[in-house]
Structures are given as structure tokens and as C-alpha cells.
Amino acid sequence: MERYPDAKVILTVRDPDRWYESTYNTIYGMRKMISSPIFRLAAPFRPGLSRAAKMNDQLIWEETFGGSLEDRQRAIEIFERHNQEVRRHVPPDKLLVYEVKEGWEPLCKFLGVEVSKDKPFPHLNDTDTFRKMVRRRLTFALAAPLVVLSLVGLVLLLRKRQRQ
């Protein structure tokens, strides 16, 4: 905080058991996806997908959870310790401890901006929405090599017919 004296920190908190279930069923699934043959096929056509997966693997699984999220109790302890460390190191006047279910009001007040009257609070990071987004991106990534392979096959077929 010394390097950024005007910085504000928003610590999003939630029930540790619900956090674990959500994490295990969303971003942990990305880790499993990285090792799949489908991902390896799609990765060159969607470099952003590959970069996100690598960042996810390094920052979350290796550095934060030591390569193991399967140990539920240990993961929850790491989660709770992180929240305690943030509270301990960030001055109270620079910290908003925030639950997303609180909506716009505390967030906007902390940031010194008006609450939007015509924009509902977004709910974009629930498990179902996250899984749909990952599936959609993977589907689009897979479509590219299939289209390329189809075009190559068509060209080869046309060439073969021209020679006959």
C-alpha cells in the first residue's frame, strides 16, 4: 500500500463452503480442460484461451493452492487466510469488505460514484454462466480447425477431380 497511497482495495467475501463449491465447479474445471486433447487442438486458434488457462494454472493452482485444490479443508483455510491478510494489511479507510449480494450501493459509495438507476447489478459469474461461457469459447475455438480441415479437404478433392 505504501507504493500506492491513494489505492483502494475491494475484498469480496462470501461463505467459504459456497466459495469452494463454486471454485471447484468453475475455474478448477478449466485446469482439467487444459490437459484434454480437445483443448490442445483448439488452443492454437484461440491464444487468449490458452493464455488464460496458463495464468489460471500458475497463479491459482501452483502459487496459491500449491497444486492441490482437491483438499477442501486446506483450500478453505487458504481462502480464509487470504481474507485475513488483506484485512490486516490494508488500512480500514482504504478497504471495502464487500459481498456481491449487497449490490451497487456500498460499492459505488466506496468508489465515490453515483449508483446507476437504470443498470441492474450484473450476475455474470455464477457457476452456470461461467460454464456456458467456457463451453461457448471452446466450441468456437474448435470450429476454426474443423473449418480449415474441411476447406483443405475440399481443395484436395477439387484438385483430384481436375486431374481426372
N, C-alpha and C positions, 0 to 999 in steps of 0.2 A: 504494500500500500504506500510505502514511502516514495516509490518511483512515480506513483500516480496519485498525488494528494487529492485530486478532485474526483477520483473514480468512485462510482457507486457499485455495490455488489448486490445482486438479487440471488438469494439462496432459495431455490424451490424445494419445498419439503413435502413429504407425503408419508402415509403409513408404510413402514418398512416391508411388511409382508406383501402388500399390494405392489410396491415398487419392485420387489424381487420377481413376482409373477409376471409383471409387465416386461421387465428387462429380459427375463428368461425367454419369454414368448415373442419378443420382437428382435432387439439388436443381437441377442445371443444367437438367434436363428440365422442372422447374417454370417456369423462365424462358421456355422455348419455349411452354409451355401458356398462360401469361398472354396471349400475343398471339393465341391461337386464337379463332375465333368461338364455339366451344363454351364456352370459359371465360367470355367476355363475356356469353353467355346465362345461364350458371349463377351468376356472381358475385353478383348482387343477392340470390339466395336463400340464399347461404352467405357472409355477410360475413366470417366467420373465415377462410375460404379466400382471399378477396380480400386481407385484411389480411396474412396470412402470405405471400402471393405478393409483395405490395408491399414488405414488410420484407425478404424474401429478395432482391428486386431491388436495393433501396437499399443494405442493409448488406453483402451479399456481393458482388454483381456490380459495383456502381458504386464503393463506398468501398474495398472490399478488393482487388478484381481489376481496377479501372479499366475496367470494361465488357467485359473480354475474358477468358474462361476457355479459349477455343479454343487459345491458345498454351500448350501443355502445359508446356514448359520454364519459361516465365515464371511460370505458376501454381504449379508445384512450388517454384520459388525463393521465391515469396511465402509459401507454406506453411512452408518450412524457416526462413525469416527470422522468421516469427511465433514459431515454437517457440524459436528462439534468443533472441528479445527477452523472452519470458516467463521463460526460464531466467536471463537476465541481470538482470531487474528484480525478480524475486520471491526473497526470502531462502530458502535451501535448507530451513530448518526449517518453512517455510510452504508448500512446494511438493511435490506428488506428481507425478512424471512417470510416467504410467500407460498401459499397454497393456491394452485391454479383454480381450484373451485371458488376462490374469492372473487374472481372476475377482474374487470378493468380497474375498479376504484382504487384499491391500495397500490396497484402498480403505477397508475397514472399519477396519483398523488406523490409517490416517492420520486418519480421522474420529473415532476413539475410540469405535466402536460394535462390538457383537458381530457375528460372522459368522452369518448366518441358516443354520441347519442344514436347514430344511425348504423353503427357497425357492431353486430353481435360478437361476443367473445368467441374466438375460434376454438374448436376442439379437433385439432388435426393430428394429435399424437397418441390417440388411443390405439390399443392393440390391433383392432380390425382395420383401421385406416392405415396404420403402418404396414401391416402385412399386404394389403391391397396395393399400396404404393410400390413395395418391393417386387411383388409379382408383376405389376404393370411394367416396371422398368426392366425387369429380367425378360419379359415377353418381347418388348421392343428390341432389347439387345439381341435376343435370339433370332428375331425376324431378319435382321441385317445379314448374317451369314447365310441364312436359308435363301434369301433373295439373290445374293451373289452366286451361290451354288446353282440355283435354278437358271440364272442368266448364263452362266458358264456352260451348263448342260445344254441349254437351248442353242447357244452359239456353236458348240461342238456338233450337235445334231444337224443344224443347218449346213455346216461345212461338209459334213459327211454326205448329206443328200446332194449337195452341189457337185461333189466328186463323182457321184454315181451316174 
